[in-house]
Amino acid sequence: MQDSVLTHDAVIIGGGFYGAAIAIYLARQRGLKRIALVEREPALLTRASYNNQARVHNGYHYPRSFTTAYRSRINLPRFVRDWPAAVHQDFTKLYAIARRNSKVTAKQFERFCREIGAKIQPAPRAFKDLFEPRLIEEVFLVEEYAFDATKLADWAERELRECGIEIRLKTRATAISRAQDTALQVTLERDGQSAERLASRYVFNCTYSGLNQFGGDFPGTSTRLKQEITEMALMRVPAALADLGITVMDGPFFSMMPYPARALHTLSHVRYTPHLHWNDAPGVDPYRRLQDYERVSRVDRMVRDVGRYLPAVLGAEYADSLFEVKTILVKNEGDDGRPILFEKHPELPGCYSVLGGKIDNIYDALEKIDAEFSEK
């Protein structure tokens, strides 16, 4: 195909939840008229937006990062308001504190929840009896939800089309470069062939694990990133656990959450969910590493360890595993914080890299974009 140059107000690279939400925001709230959304997969929201624990956080997960916890607590009701059809609230959520090797005690956890304004109360005896008392100090009843990524994808497709946003699937952006008249140029590839070059005033790099995989004049993020190949085990749980979401923390850490998109539960474990990790670098394609990785499940080890704390899980049935590349900021490895990454690149005015560690962080990203546009 002959290369052509098209003019756009904005090009968004990455058709996950963040890319779609940002494209819709630019059209509806900022009045941008010609927007293109570029996604390398055949459909929207099929990678990291789908292959995760599907948790809408309310802050409980982050007792060592007050900022992350507080932002989640503030953002959860907004997320429920804006995407009600995708949010599942019809289960009971429990957080349990381990007696040994936990980085927080039950009293510390309860105080932390009250500081961020998150609802918490001692769980009824029937729920406490699910746990091994020699290993669990206390069990709390909390308020936390799950989301259905397929419903979010339906929302994204509908809104994008209503806004007149071009959706370019099975298309990969390979380079971001300077162009004439202060414009940016995005080089696209389809079926391994150079397809088009789009000239745009703004470019939003929302590719999650692929943030630094661009040629041209793109400088890369100054924030250091770590990549992990992770496994979420999908389980059919016994009746005693069917209407529950459970997290044990904070050290011997595991979670079991409803996964609405498949009517199953995810099971994750601090030791066995991460399979492989490396420091992100240009030219080391995370998607290629995932594609080449031998996906041998560690679900047996997860279940054995979790069963010590929660015996009923030994009756769960393994269904499948979701393998994906998870991207985290190196600076937050110590406190488990999950702030957004929002970088503007001075070498490429109008170019931004955006990464969210949690789905509810979308509001933090939109506030950053709003501040950028308000300055112009």
C-alpha angles and dihedrals in degrees: 000000000000114000113249134184119226129184120235136169091220140000118202115198112205128043099215124115094282095048093047094045092049092049091051091046091052091051100042103032103027100034097232108165109195112045129160125199113201121199127174094206125077092248141025125265095012101125127046091350088061104028099067141082093279092227123156098208125223097185101269093111095064113056090147095052111053094180094054091045095048094047090052091050091051094044100046097076090046091052091049089050095048100041106027095149091058098045121090115202098161098107137073117249122211131185116196126192118219118230094221133043094005116140090216132042123222091257092049091049093050091049091048091053092051091049092057092040096245118151115251137161137160111278119246117262093255090063095042089054089065090070133072103251094206089063102032122066099188141349123216133198109225141167117254133135144205131228133217109229092198090059090049089051090052089051092048095050092047095047095043092053093045088053091050093241115162111239113203110189127186086025125124126204107219105174142020115202143167115264137184124292094025091297127137124228125216118196115213131201128196126183088355092302129109105256113173146336114228119204112209142166092223133030122188115196104206098158097125104201091020097057094120100037099100134109128202116063095330107133099199126238119303088213111087115237133202122207125208132184103221137187126214109191115216113216141186100221128206120260093263090063101032097102097036139092113200134190125181115196167239112355106354083051127180136148135201113192135171110258104206097188090067102022088240137104127254120226119200131174131195092230103035106034094069108068103171136000139188140166112268116250137166111267094025099103109208092198092054091049090052092047091052095043117110102236103216110165121235092197094120091059091045093052094046093054096040089049090065090064100029109028095186091069088071086076093057121114122224114235109167145319132244110216118192143149112259118201123205135173111256091220091063099051091100099052101028089236116162108199119160121261110230114171128169114202113225090197088061109035109209094026119116134178116211129187128171123195093198134030094238090059089079089096091057090053093048091049089054091050091046090054091050093052092044089059093055 
